[in-house]
Amino acid sequence: MSNPFEAAFQAVPFGVVLLDEHQGILWCNATASVHLDLDPFRDTGQKVTNLLRDPALVAALEAKGTPDDFRITTLRPGQTLLMQVRLYDQGRRLILCHDVTEADRMEVMRRDFVAHVSHEIRTPLTVLAGFVETMQSIALEGPEQDRVLDLMRQQTVRMEKLVQDLLTLANLEGSPRPAIANWLPLLPFLQSAWSDAQHLSEGRHQIEMERPERAGLEVAVEESELSSAIGNLMSNAVRYTPAGGLIRLSTIWRGDGYLEIKVNDTGIGIDRQHLPRITRRFYRVDKSRSRETGGTGLGLAIVKHAIGRHGGELLVESTPGTGSTFTLTIPPARVRDGQSASSAAPGPAVQASDAAVPDPY
Ligand code: ADP
């Protein structure tokens, strides 16, 4: 039977290296050998600083008493290790290492997010504060007063929209994936997105909706999430298509059972280089156009999240100056022809029933 202390050190969820009083390696566990690139057999007896030359580690091993914890990023590209050096057994040292790459990345994202939100809220607040000051010092009347009040209202609407989008994102992240239980007809989703887009466009665009080939198509989705996904795509199409452009909402039920919901526009398009980033929170290709048209920079992040939770995807094709096509895919288990239970192809690979079945995604 192996030594129980050694077995216990192998089992701890971080790297452990035992050194002698001359910094020679006595033993290391498997995690340390991976994190620090040490060979537990070949490197035993070697002075650790001959193998790991990171200056912070060297300083910590030379320190008297217990040195502060520190991070090293020099061993492997993209890896951050949290290191601790402790004294044990009269002059011997112990190195502990934890891989904190992911935790650090999350922390950076969290800080960026808070900075972005603060900035987004501060901008309209500054404008509002400016107008309030003006109104306190000058007595505005008639059309000038109306104009200022209207500008103030625009800023409050902007903040409201931002808070609303932030809450939507938080809800998407915090709630369980929608079960395949709630079958809803597809057509009303399309009709309501089409009519909202008409309203937003105020007659500046030609907006078409192609009815699904099968009138009885149903989808197992969380209603508010699919509405919000299609609505955001249609709103973007209106906002990024100059007057006179064409916007088209259509669906294809593919032979493999996937449903595609497509929003196509003849708008300004998106340069290739931006495509991988446009679904990130607050990423905008053209900041001023986004703000002028009431954008929060969160729309596509919401769409991607909402559709991803249903096991689907958001796909984008775009050519600058020509237009864009945004496609939502919904997986076969969430699509059915409500009118014919035993429909032939094109149709779902899985014939889903009304009963709740586990979400395979
Ligand atoms: P926003 O509120 O800024 O519109 P989104 O997350 O909805 O934020 O979109 C991110 C960015 O992607 C937009 O700022 C815009 O630059 C670009 N974009 C989105 N949809 C379209 C579209 N249909 N045509 C051109 N650009 C678009």
Boltz pocket constraint, residues with backbone or C-beta under 6 A from the ligand:
constraints:
  - pocket:
      binder: B
      contacts: [[A, 232], [A, 233], [A, 236], [A, 237], [A, 240], [A, 241], [A, 265], [A, 267], [A, 268], [A, 269], [A, 270], [A, 278], [A, 279], [A, 280], [A, 283], [A, 284], [A, 285], [A, 286], [A, 290], [A, 291], [A, 294], [A, 295], [A, 296], [A, 297], [A, 298], [A, 299], [A, 300], [A, 301], [A, 324]]
      max_distance: 6.0
